[in-house]
Amino acid sequence: MPQPEQVDLLRQPAPGMDAPARLAFSPDGRALTYLWSASGSNVRQLWWHDLATGERRVMAEPPPTAADETTLSAEELLRRQRLHEATLGITDYEWASGSNSLLAIAAGTCLFARDGGIAASIAGLDHVQAAFLAPDGRRIAFARGGDVHVWSDDGGQALRLTDDAEAGVFNGLPEYIAEEELDRHTGMWWSADSRALAWAHVDERRVPPFVISHLGGDEPMGEEHRYPFAGEPNARVTLRVARLDDGTARGAAPIDVDLGMADDDYLARVVALPGGGWLVATLPRDQRSLRWLRVSTDSQATELWVERGEPWLNLDDQTRPLADGRILRSTEASGFRHLELRSPDGELERRLTEGEWVVTNVDHVDEARGEGLFRCATLSASPSSPVGTKPSSAETASAGPTPGRPGRRRRESSCADGMARRRC
């Protein structure tokens, strides 16, 4: 009896969707790197495209365990689900901001490369839950088993910074609410000089486990989460800091930072400051205010300003500390998301954009030219032509209907649906 023909009902990537992803220039400008599968499969490699010669080559191959979804751990599958990650192989990588070092991640394996060389796995850095490359490219902070470690290229043994992980307690990773509701998918942050590390310490033992049963497989399976239901306790999250000198931690233990957070408050955002330390935002459970603080590498916290919103405040990822200490920030204080510039002590210097349209993303800041490149959109369905113009002054941008042309809008100095520039 002939066997029935098998037909794929769903295949990844979908037709026409196998384009390169995560494009980035190497710090020295020699090459463009990206994730792509030459075979058109769902398993991606890291590629190097030499801008001078046009040569294209594979820079990093994923290990076999990262190419088959059936071999991934339950923890890795959940991480991919929260990131909406559908591809296999190498799913993430980063260049060090201050050197030509690169770190790629593939299902718990760290691959490291320098100066465009072939990336190789690092002995001892396996079963990693998260990893981040220091700006100078010489250290990697990683979480494994809920504890934070630091690997150094000096050949010594990785330094363990925490040893208090247990069921319901972990370090260097985001808690459930941070990933699902706050769009914060990281739990470790290097200082700009690579000599200090901050991370989230999470205690969710007071959050009762919640089991999701999967009964459709060959064997029943339970998926357990510590899910904080409305009105029930949240995880307790604190920020810890350790200073690193010559591969060792200064002091007997990391230092807890007093951010003035209540038990149910959220650690919303952490951004490294060019001059040292971090800019930290905390969010109360009612989500109507956002406190911004400066945290030094010796754990001292100073409140800079507070944003408020009704009926709630939306988070974003558009905060850009500048080398001179000022802070480029987007806010919905006017009812529309716009850019503003704040002084190093948090005082508002001026609004950079305004009008009945919204800034959707800050793509690049050129501090030497005093300009920022951002994306924005109108709230109307009327067609509008993308333009990018250099403003003639540092006054705020404005928008209004173009006389005699119904259905179109103009940007008098900087913005349209699409890309635009603005002087900082």
C-alpha positions in Angstrom: 0.0 0.0 0.0 1.5 3.3 -1.0 2.5 5.7 1.8 0.6 9.0 1.9 2.7 12.0 0.7 3.9 14.3 3.4 3.5 18.0 2.8 5.0 20.8 5.0 2.2 23.0 6.3 4.6 25.4 8.0 8.3 26.0 7.3 10.7 28.5 8.8 12.0 30.8 7.5 8.9 31.7 5.5 9.4 32.3 1.7 11.2 35.6 1.2 12.0 36.0 4.8 15.5 34.5 4.9 17.2 37.9 4.7 20.3 38.8 6.8 19.6 40.0 10.3 21.3 41.9 13.1 23.6 43.9 10.7 26.4 45.8 12.4 29.6 47.5 11.4 32.8 46.3 13.0 34.2 49.0 15.3 37.1 49.7 12.9 34.7 50.1 10.0 36.4 47.3 7.9 33.4 45.0 7.7 29.7 44.4 8.0 28.6 41.5 10.1 25.2 39.8 10.2 23.3 36.6 10.9 22.3 34.5 7.9 21.8 31.0 6.6 23.4 30.4 3.1 21.3 27.2 2.7 18.0 29.1 3.4 17.4 27.0 6.6 16.4 28.3 10.0 20.0 27.7 11.3 22.0 30.9 11.1 25.7 31.5 11.1 27.6 34.7 11.8 29.0 36.2 8.5 31.7 38.8 7.8 31.5 41.0 4.7 34.8 42.8 4.0 33.8 46.3 2.7 37.1 46.9 0.9 37.3 43.6 -1.0 33.7 42.4 -1.0 34.8 39.1 0.4 32.1 37.2 2.4 32.8 34.4 4.8 31.5 32.6 7.8 32.9 34.1 11.0 31.2 31.7 13.4 29.5 28.3 13.1 27.0 27.2 15.8 27.6 24.0 17.7 25.4 21.0 16.7 23.4 21.4 19.9 22.2 24.8 18.8 20.9 23.6 15.4 18.2 21.3 16.6 15.3 22.6 18.7 14.7 19.1 20.2 18.1 19.3 22.0 17.5 22.7 23.6 16.9 22.9 27.3 13.5 23.9 28.7 15.1 27.1 30.1 16.5 28.0 26.6 13.2 27.3 25.0 11.4 29.7 27.4 14.1 32.4 26.8 13.6 32.1 23.1 9.8 32.3 23.5 10.1 35.6 25.5 12.4 37.1 22.9 10.1 35.9 20.1 13.1 34.1 18.6 12.2 31.6 15.9 15.6 31.0 14.4 18.3 28.4 15.5 22.1 28.4 15.4 23.6 31.7 16.4 20.8 34.0 17.6 22.7 36.9 19.1 26.1 38.6 19.0 27.7 41.9 20.1 30.9 43.9 19.2 32.8 45.4 22.1 32.2 49.1 21.9 35.9 50.0 22.5 37.7 47.2 20.7 37.5 44.8 17.8 36.4 41.9 20.0 33.2 40.0 19.3 31.0 37.6 21.3 28.4 35.4 19.8 25.9 33.3 21.7 24.5 29.9 20.6 22.3 27.9 22.9 24.4 28.5 26.0 27.8 28.4 24.2 30.0 31.5 24.0 32.0 32.1 20.8 34.8 34.7 20.9 36.8 36.4 18.1 39.2 39.3 17.7 40.0 41.5 14.6 37.7 39.6 12.3 39.2 36.2 13.0 37.2 33.0 13.2 35.2 32.8 16.4 36.0 29.9 18.7 34.3 28.5 21.8 35.8 29.4 25.2 36.8 26.6 27.4 34.6 26.5 30.5 32.0 28.9 29.2 29.2 26.4 28.5 25.7 26.1 29.8 25.7 29.9 30.0 22.3 31.6 30.7 23.4 35.0 29.5 26.7 36.7 28.6 27.9 40.2 28.0 31.2 41.5 26.6 33.0 44.3 28.4 33.6 47.5 26.4 37.3 46.9 26.2 36.7 43.4 24.9 38.9 41.7 27.5 36.3 40.3 29.9 32.9 38.5 29.6 30.3 38.6 32.4 28.1 35.6 32.3 25.4 33.9 34.4 25.3 30.2 35.0 23.2 28.4 37.5 21.8 31.7 38.7 25.2 33.1 39.7 27.4 35.8 38.1 30.9 35.0 36.9 33.6 37.1 35.0 35.9 35.5 32.4 39.1 37.4 31.5 41.4 36.9 28.5 44.5 36.7 30.8 44.1 32.9 30.9 43.1 32.6 34.5 40.1 30.9 36.0 36.8 32.7 35.7 36.0 34.8 38.8 32.8 34.0 40.6 31.1 37.1 42.0 28.0 35.5 43.6 27.3 32.2 45.3 23.8 32.7 46.7 21.7 31.2 43.9 19.0 28.7 45.0 15.4 27.8 44.0 13.7 31.2 43.6 16.9 33.3 43.9 19.2 34.2 41.0 21.6 36.9 39.8 22.4 38.5 36.5 19.1 37.6 34.8 15.8 39.4 34.3 12.8 38.2 36.3 9.5 37.2 34.6 7.9 40.6 34.7 11.0 42.4 33.5 11.0 40.3 30.3 7.3 40.0 29.7 6.0 43.5 30.7 9.0 45.9 30.9 10.9 44.7 27.7 14.1 44.4 29.8 15.8 41.3 28.6 19.2 41.8 30.3 20.3 41.5 34.0 24.0 42.6 33.8 25.5 45.9 32.8 29.2 46.7 32.4 30.6 50.2 33.3 31.9 52.2 30.4 35.5 51.6 31.6 35.1 47.8 31.9 36.2 47.9 35.5 32.9 47.5 37.3 29.8 45.4 36.8 26.2 45.9 38.0 23.6 43.2 38.0 20.1 42.4 39.1 19.6 40.2 42.2 16.2 38.6 42.1 14.4 36.9 45.0 11.0 35.5 43.9 10.5 32.9 46.7 7.4 34.7 47.9 5.8 34.3 44.4 4.1 30.9 44.4 4.8 28.6 41.5 2.2 28.3 38.8 2.2 25.2 36.6 1.1 25.2 32.9 0.2 21.7 31.8 0.9 20.6 28.2 -1.1 17.5 27.5 -0.8 17.3 23.7 2.5 15.5 23.5 3.3 11.8 23.9 3.9 12.4 27.6 2.2 15.1 29.8 4.6 17.9 30.6 4.4 20.7 33.2 5.9 24.1 32.7 6.5 25.9 36.0 6.7 29.7 36.4 6.7 32.0 39.4 4.0 34.1 38.0 3.1 37.3 40.0 -0.7 37.6 39.6 -2.4 41.0 39.9 -2.6 42.0 43.5 -0.2 39.3 44.6 3.5 39.8 45.6 6.1 40.6 43.0 9.7 39.4 43.0 12.1 41.5 45.1 14.7 42.9 42.8 17.8 44.8 43.9 20.8 46.2 42.1 24.3 44.9 43.1 27.7 46.4 42.1 31.2 45.0 42.1 34.4 46.8 41.1 37.0 44.7 39.3 40.7 45.3 39.6 43.2 43.0 37.8 40.6 40.3 37.7 39.6 40.3 41.4 36.6 41.8 43.1 37.4 44.7 45.5 35.9 43.8 48.9 34.7 40.6 50.3 31.3 40.7 48.6 29.3 42.7 46.0 27.5 45.8 47.3 23.8 46.2 47.3 22.7 49.6 46.0 20.1 51.5 48.0 17.7 52.7 45.2 14.9 53.5 47.6 12.7 50.8 46.1 9.6 49.3 47.7 9.3 45.5 47.7 7.0 45.5 44.7 8.9 48.2 42.7 10.5 47.3 39.4 14.1 47.8 38.2 13.1 49.2 34.9 16.2 50.4 33.1 20.0 50.5 33.6 22.3 52.4 31.2 26.1 52.8 31.5 27.3 56.4 31.9 30.4 57.4 29.8 32.0 59.1 32.8 31.5 56.0 35.1 28.6 54.4 36.9 25.1 53.9 35.6 21.9 55.7 35.0 19.1 53.7 36.7 15.3 54.0 36.4 12.9 52.5 39.0 9.2 52.1 38.4 6.6 51.6 41.2 3.8 49.0 40.8 1.2 51.6 39.8 3.5 52.6 36.9 2.7 56.3 37.1 6.2 57.6 37.8 9.8 56.8 36.7 12.6 57.7 39.1 16.0 58.3 37.4 19.1 57.9 39.6 22.9 58.1 39.0 24.6 55.1 40.6 28.4 55.2 41.1 30.7 52.2 41.0 31.0 52.4 44.8 27.2 51.9 45.0 26.2 55.5 45.9 22.8 56.5 44.4 21.6 60.0 43.7 18.1 60.9 42.4 18.2 63.1 39.3 14.6 63.5 38.2 11.2 61.9 38.2 8.9 61.5 35.2 5.2 61.1 35.7 2.3 59.9 33.5 -1.4 59.3 33.7 -3.1 56.8 33.7 0.3 55.1 33.4 3.8 55.7 32.1 5.2 53.8 29.0 8.8 52.6 29.1 11.2 53.0 26.1 14.8 52.3 25.2 15.8 55.7 23.9 18.0 57.0 26.7 21.4 58.1 25.5 24.0 59.5 28.0 26.5 61.8 26.2 30.2 62.1 26.7 29.8 65.6 28.3 27.5 64.2 30.9 24.2 65.4 29.4 21.4 63.0 28.7 19.4 62.6 25.6 16.0 61.2 26.6 12.6 60.6 25.1 9.4 61.3 27.1 5.6 61.4 26.7 5.3 64.4 29.0 3.5 66.4 26.2 1.2 63.5 25.3 3.4 62.6 22.4 6.8 60.9 22.6 9.5 63.5 21.9 13.2 64.1 22.6 14.6 66.2 25.3 18.1 67.1 26.5 18.9 67.1 30.2 22.0 68.4 32.1 24.3 66.0 34.0 22.3 66.7 37.2 19.0 65.8 35.5 17.7 69.3 35.0 15.8 69.8 31.7 17.8 72.0 29.3 15.4 72.0 26.3 13.0 70.1 24.2 14.5 68.9 20.9 11.2 67.9 19.1 7.6 68.8 19.5 4.3 68.4 17.7 1.4 66.0 17.1 3.7 63.1 16.0 5.9 60.7 17.9 9.6 59.7 18.0 9.7 55.9 17.6 13.4 55.2 17.8 16.8 56.9 18.3 19.1 55.1 15.8 22.4 57.0 16.2 23.9 60.0 18.0 26.9 61.7 16.4 28.3 63.7 19.3 31.1 65.3 17.2 28.5 66.9 14.9 26.0 67.4 17.7 23.3 65.5 15.8 21.0 62.6 16.4 19.3 60.3 13.8 15.9 59.1 14.8 12.7 57.5 13.4 9.3 59.1 13.8 5.7 58.8 12.6 2.5 60.8 12.5 -0.6 59.4 14.2 -2.8 59.9 11.1 -3.3 57.5 8.2 -2.6 60.2 5.6 0.4 59.4 3.4 3.6 61.2 4.0 6.9 61.3 2.2 10.0 60.2 4.2 12.6 62.9 4.4 15.7 63.6 6.4 17.0 67.2 6.7 19.6 68.9 8.8 18.0 71.6 10.9 19.4 75.1 10.6 19.3 75.8 14.3 19.0 74.1 17.7 15.4 75.2 18.1 12.7 72.6 18.5 11.2 70.8 15.5 7.5 71.4 14.6 5.0 69.9 12.3 2.0 71.2 10.4 -0.1 70.7 7.3 1.5 71.8 4.1 -0.7 74.6 2.5 -2.4 73.6 -0.6 -1.6 69.9 -0.3 -4.3 68.0 1.6 -3.3 64.7 3.1 0.4 65.6 3.5 2.4 67.0 6.3 5.7 68.8 6.4 8.5 68.9 9.0 9.8 72.5 9.2 13.2 71.4 10.6 13.7 67.7 11.1 11.0 65.1 11.1 8.8 63.0 8.8 7.5 59.5 8.8 10.7 57.6 8.4 14.2 58.9 9.2 15.2 62.3 10.4 18.1 64.2 12.0 18.1 66.7 14.9 20.8 68.8 16.5 21.6 68.0 20.1 
